[in-house]
Amino acid sequence: MADVKKTAGEKNGNGAINRRSFIKTAGAGALIGLAAKQAHASVYKSILPATVLGANERLLTGHIGIGGMGRANLGFALQRDDIQPIAICDIYKKNLFRASQMLKQKYPDFQQYKDFRELLDNKDVDAVVIATSDHWHCLCTLHAADAGKHIYCEKPLSTTIAEGHAMVDAVKRNKVVFQGGNMQRSGTHFQEAVKLIQEGYIGDVAHVETWSHDQDKVESIGMGETDLAKYESDDFGIDWDFHQGWVEHRPFNTNRWIYNFRWFLEYSGGKITDWGAHLIDIVLWAMGEEKQPRSISSQGGKYIVQDNRTTPDTLEVAWRFDDYVLTFKNRVWNPQLLDGSYSDHGIVFYGTKGMLEVSRGGYEVKSFPANGGCEPVKAGPSDLNQPHWTNWIECIKSGGLPISNIDVLHNTTRVCHIGTCSYVAGTYFNSGAAFENGELPDEAPAYGGSHLEWDDATQRFTKGDPRAVEIANAWAYREYKNGWSLKAPYHS
């Protein structure tokens, strides 16, 4: 496979890329001439509908979850003059300190919160940016939508399919503008690659391969720290019970918290919902988002790494659609490809006339002459984040539909979760491990996988071993615990 990153920035000397016209995403250009304005825009809010900002008004944002990705988003906001962050929220005191150091360099007047519900009570906040751990995306979105706040939420949308349905309903019912964090959709080189596939440039496509590989050491994330008293202290200020929220509560472990939460099935789905949500998103866009998988097969397990994660370190998943097969592969411990090159992520579309490989480093088309071939094309990388934020801001101003709107991110996340549910079902069914009321044992069995059918009409798994089907559906629709609920007021 071609190493697209090595070709980044190279030009196609024969000008073939200019032969075709590509659809430009609404809002891809920069906003121009937005003047500065102070916070507390009560006059504008009193006379304008919630979906419209004044021509010279800044969007006043609250940022919920300001760890690594949250502070990156805060940085993207601070690069703009049409956004003013006026509130930040996190249960970790050090995150609040780091974010406040960033924020006060441009806007010294802002509020800090530990509970996101208090931030949402701030009437001056127009919109929220959600970058919590995955299992909090849903509740933050439900509360924010009910409060009439526009939403920018990181991927994956949810941790269960049930959450996704509730989030779609809340966003649409409250008529707020939602943008998902799948910023690759706003990159021009991704848009061009998608258009080439849609226009049949490489012919008919029947197989799309995606992968996300790491080069972790065998010990990987290790076993984590377990001294809760240390992290409950004034220096850290973490509320462990609140962090765990609606999932089954476990003893404190730092691996179940900052960043590494994504390697535990209660909070996320591992690489398939982490990087897979970016890669699979582009595939579904190119191949037709109205198409839904008919069946799912998964195989994998925790074979190599020696840590306390419950997600697999080796995974292969295949979704069968009516006219193509999509695969996702993940190795935590070796990023080498068959040709000896290294690649941490990528997408390859295999067509009758050629193949197209695309990543954040650019894209490249290679011809397959046996079926007539196509003209080779290359393109380098493009900006992803600022065009994505511009698209969100313009849609808030116009009431338009963002490029990664709630339906888009729900569809992408659901396909990822269909893969996770298949893995969970096979893992626990094949091993004989306990799986009662949607609860997992402390340590995941070593391996598993299953083959199941998916019924889009009922949004349920069907056909396959009855016990595996039961487990997959239970995991997709597992109930909230600890007083939390998907129905308002969301906590009792």
N, C-alpha and C positions, 0 to 999 in steps of 0.2 A: 504494500500500500504506500501511496505517496505520503511523504512528510510535508503536509501543507504549510506548516510553520516555516520550513526552509524556503518556501516560495513567496512568503509574505512580502508584499510590496513590488514584486516583479510585474512587469507590464506584458500584455499580450501583443507582440510586435505586429501581428497581422490585423489587429483591430477587430477581431471577430466578436469580442464582447460588445462592441457598439452596434452590431447588426440588429440587436433585439431591443425592444423597449420594455422596460420593467415598471411595474406598478409601484408608485411611491406611496409610502404609508402617510396617512393624514397626520400632520404635526411633526414631520421629520425635520423641518427647518427650525432654526432658532427663533424664539420670540424676540421681537425687536421693540425697543422704545418703551419698555415698562419702567415707569418712574418709581423712585423710592417712596415708601409710605410707612408711617409709624404703625406699631401694633395697636390693638384695640380698635378695630375698624367698625365701631358700633353703628355709625351713621350709614355706611354702605350696607351693613347687614339688615338694617331696619327697612330699607327700601328696595333691596334686590332679592330675587328668589334665590334659594339655596344653591342652585346649579349654575349661577352666573356670578362672576367676579367683575368688579369695575375695571374699566380699561387700564387704569393706572394703579390698581390695587395689588398688593402682594397677597399670596396665599399664606395664611398663618397656620403653621403645622405643629402637631404634637407627635413626638417620637416615642413609641412604645417598644421597649427592648433596644438597648443601645450597647450591646456587645460588639463583636467584630463587624458583622454585617450591618448592624444598626448604626455604628459610627461611620461606616463607609457611606451609608445612605445619608447620614447627617452631613457628611462632607460633600456629597453630590448636591444637596440642598443649599449648602453654604456657598457653593460656586455660582449660584444663580442670584439675580436681583429681583426675581418675581416670586420668590419663596422666602418667608421669614419664620424660622423655627422659634416658637415662643414657649414650648413646654417639652420636657424630657421625662421619661419614666423608666425605672428599672428596680428590681428587688436587690440588686448588688450595688453596694455603695461605691465601690471602685469604678464601676461602669458610669455611674452618675458623675463622679469626679472627672473622669477622662472626657466625657462628652461635654461637661460644662466648661472645661478648659478650651475645647474647640470652639464652642458656641460664643463664649464671651469675647472672643477676639473680633467678632463682627457685630454681635447683638448682645449687649450686657444685660438686657432686661428679659428674663425668662423665668419660668416656674419649674420646680423639680417635684416629682411625685414617686412614691413607691408602689401605689395601687393604680392600675390603669383606669379604673372606674372614676377615680377622682380627677384624672386628667380629662376624661371625657365630659365631666361636669363643667369644665372651663368653656364658657360660652364664646370666648374669643377664638377658640381653635376651629378652623375651617375644615381641616383634613388631618388624618393621622397616617403615620408611616409605621407599619407593624413589622418588627424583625425579632420577635420572640423565638423561643424554641417552638418547634412545629406544633406541639400539642396545645399551644395557646393561640394559634392563629385563628381558630374558629371562634372562641369566646370573645376575643378582642374584636373580631370583625362583627359579630352579632351585636355586641354592645355599641360599637361605633356606628353601625348602620342605623340602629334604633335612635341614636343621638343625632342623626342627620349629618354625620361627618363623612366627607369623601375619604376614600381609602386607597393607600398603596400598601400591598401586603406581599411579603416574600413568599417564594415557592418553598415547598409544595403548599397547595391551598389548605390542606387538611391532613389529619392522620387517619380518618376513616371515611368511607363513602357516605355514611349517614351525615357526618359533619358537612361534607361538600354540598349535599342537597339543602341543608339548613342555611348555609351561607349564601347560596344562589337565591333562595327565597328572600332572605333578609335584605340583600343588596337591591334586588328588584322591587321589593315591596316598599322600601324606603326611598327609592329613586336616587341613590347616591352613585357617584362615579367611582368605579373600582378599577384599579390597575394592578395586575399581578407582576411579580418581580422577574418574570421571564424576559429579561431585557434583550436577549438575542434577537427577538422579533423586530427590534428597532434598528438592528445593524444592517446597513445597506448590502453588505456582502451576503448575509443570510437571506435577505429579501430577494436578491438576484438569483441565488442558488435555488430557492423555493420556486421562483418563476420559471427557471429553466426546467425543473421537474414537471411543473404544471403544464408547460407548453410542449412537453414531449421531446425536449432537446436530446435526451439520451435514450429515447424510445420508451417502450412499455417497461415499467418497473415492477418486479414481482418479489424482490427481496431487499430489505433495508436493514443494515447492521449498525448498531450503536454500541459504544463501549466506554467505560470509565475505569481506569486502572491507576493504582498507586504503587509506591515502592516502599511501603512500611517495613520496618524490621519485624522479626518474628514476635518480639514482645509488644509491638505496636503501642496501644494506649496504656498498657499495663493494667494494674488492678485498681488504680485510683486511691485517693485519700478518704479516710472514714471518720476524721475528727470533726464532728458537727459543731462542737463548742467553739472551735477555732473560727469557723466560718459564720457562726451566729454572733460573733463579737462585734464591737463597734467598728473595727477595721473593715469588716466585710459586710455585715448586716443582712445576710441572706435569711429569708424565711423559707425553710426547706419544704414544709407542708404546703405552703402556697405555691411554690415552684412546681410541685408534683400535680397540684390541681385535681383534675377529674379522673386521673388514672389511678390504678392501685398504688398505694403508697409503699415505698421501699425504704430500707435504712439508707442513711446519707452516704453518698459516694460521689466524689468530684467528677468521675467519668459520666455520671448521669446528669450533668449540669452543663457547664459552659462548653460549647462546640460539640463535645463528644456525646451529647444526648442523642444525636442522630444515629448512633450505632446501637440503640436500644429500642426494641420493637414497640414498647408502650408509647414512646414519644415520637417515633419517626419510623422510617422503613429501611434505613441504611442507604447505600449508594443509589438504589433504584429510585428513591424519592429525592435524593440529594442532587446528584448530577444527572440522573436519568430524567428528572423533571425538565431539565434544559434540553437534553438531546432528543427525547421522545416528542417534546413539544414541536420542534422543527419538523420532525417526520410527519406528525399528524397534520400539521399545516400544509405541507407539500403534497401529501397523499390524499387529503380530503377529510376534514374534521367531522363531516357528517357520517363517516364510516366508523363502525364500532367493531371491536374484536368479537369473533365467534367462539374461539376457544383459547385456552392458555395452558402452556406447559412450563414447568420450572424444575430446575435441579440445582443443588448447591449445598453448601454447608460451611461449618467452621472447621477447616482442615489444618490450617497452618498457624495462624496468630495465637499467641498465648496471652490473652487478656480476658476481661470480663464482659465483653460485648455480647449481645444476643442476636445480632444480625450476622449474616454469613460473610466469610472472607473470600468466598468463591461462589459465583452465581451465574447461571445462564437461564434466561427467560425467553420464551417465544410466544408471540401473539399471532394467531391466524385470523386475518381479515378475509373478506370475500375475494379480493383480488391480489393480495400480497401477504408476505410474512415479515414481521418485524422481530428482530432479536436484540437483546441487551445482554452484555457481558461485563462482569466486574471481577477483577483480581486485586485484592488489597496489597499483595506481596510481590508483584512483578508486572511492570508495565511494558515488557517487550512484546513486539509483534512478530509475525511469522518471518518477515523479511529481515529481522534483526534490528530494526529501528525501534525507537521508544515513542510511545504516545500515551498521554494520560487521558485523552478523550477524543471522540470523533464520531462522525456519521458517514456511512457510505451507502449511496443509492446505486443498485445494480440494475442497469437497463439493457435493453436489447441492442442499443447502438453504442453504449459506453457506460462508464461509471463516473459518479460525481462524489468526491469526498469533500466534506465541509467541517470546519471547526472554527474556534475563535481566531485562529491564525489565518483564515482565508478559505478559499475553495479552489478545487482543480477538477476539470473534466478530462478524462482520458477516453480515447476512442476505442471502439471494438469493431474493427473493419468487417468481420465475418457477416454482420447483418447490415452492412451499409455504412456503419460508423457515423461519427459526428465530428465537428471541428473542435480540437482541444481549446480549452479556455482556462485562464487562471485569474484570480483576483486576490488581493491581500486583505488584511483585516480592516474593520471599520469601527467607528465609535458606537458603543452599545448603550451606555447609561444615560448620557445627557439627552440624546434623542428620545429615549424612553420616558424620561421625566417631562420633556417638552410635550410629548404626546398626551400625557396625563393632564398637564396644566391646560393645554388647549381644549381638551375634552371637558374639563370642569368649566371653562369659560363658555363653551358652545353647547354643552349638554350632549356632546357626541359620545361615541362608544370607543373606548381605548383599544389599542391593538392586542393587549393581553387582558381583556375584560373578564368578568366573573365566569361566563360560560366557557371561555377558552381555557382558563386555568383549571376550572373544575374538570373539564374533559381530559386534559393532560394528566392531572393528578389522579383521576379515577383509573386511567389506563395503567399508571404506575402501581396503584394500590391493587388492581386486579392481579398483577404479578406478585406483589407481596403476600396477598391473601392465599394465592396458590402455593407459595413457598411455605407459609405458616401451616396451611392445612396438611401438606405432605409431610412436613417436618414432624408435627405432633401426632399425626395419624400413623406414620410409618414407625416411629420410635416407641409408640405406646405411652408417651409421656402424658401427664395430666393436662387437661385443658377444660376447665370447668368455668362456666359463666364468663367466658372471654378472658380468663386470667391465665397468665403464663407462669411456669415455674421460675425459680430464681435464676437457673442457668438453662440456656437453650440446648436441646439435643444437638449432636454433632452434624447431622445432615438431614436432608429431606427434599421434598418437591412433589408435585402432583400434576395431573392433567385433568382440566375441568372445562366445561362449556360455560359460556356467559350469555345470559338472556338480557338484551338491552331493554326490552319492553318492561320487564319486572325489576331490572337492576339487581338481579340475583344470579348466583352461581347455580348451575344445573348439571346433571349428568356427570358421572364419575362415581367413585366409591361414595356411598351415601354418607359415611362418617366424614370423609374429606370435604364433601359439599357442605355438610352441616358446619364444620369448623370454619371453612372459608367465609360463609355467610355470617357466622357469629363474629368473626374478626372484622369484617367489613361494616357491621352494624352494632358493634359492641356498645354497651350502655355506659353512660356517664356514672361516676361514683362520687362519694364524698360530698353529697349535697348539690353538685353541679348538674345542670340540665341544658338541653338544646332548646328549651322553651322558656320564654320570658317568665320571671325575671332572671332566669339562668342560674340562680343559686338560692337555696333555702336555708 
